[in-house]
Amino acid sequence: MVIVVYLLAFTIPVLLLYAIHSRPWYLHALAVAAAIALGFVQPPPEWKGVAYDLAFGGLITFLLVWGIGGLVTLHSDHHHREKHA
């Protein structure tokens, strides 16, 4: 189950980046900042467990992959512009 969650958390943002390309850079930077902030969140005692770890671990992985992937591919999008006359 753990492998499936993290595989999906990695594959979905890669497919989204491929399908819809990079969005404005600040959205990707915000996703990275949100992932880091979520990593420092102290959960309530009743939320501790495997389900919580998988949900937040998957969300953090998703945000990091989408954020970093978007920032890396953002620069390459500018090279595909057509030059006119």
Secondary structure, DSSP 8 states (H G I E B T S, - for coil): -HHHHHHHHHHHHHHHHHHH----HHHHHHHHHHHHHHHT----GGG-SHHHHHHHHHHHHHHHHHHHHHHHHHHHHGGG-----
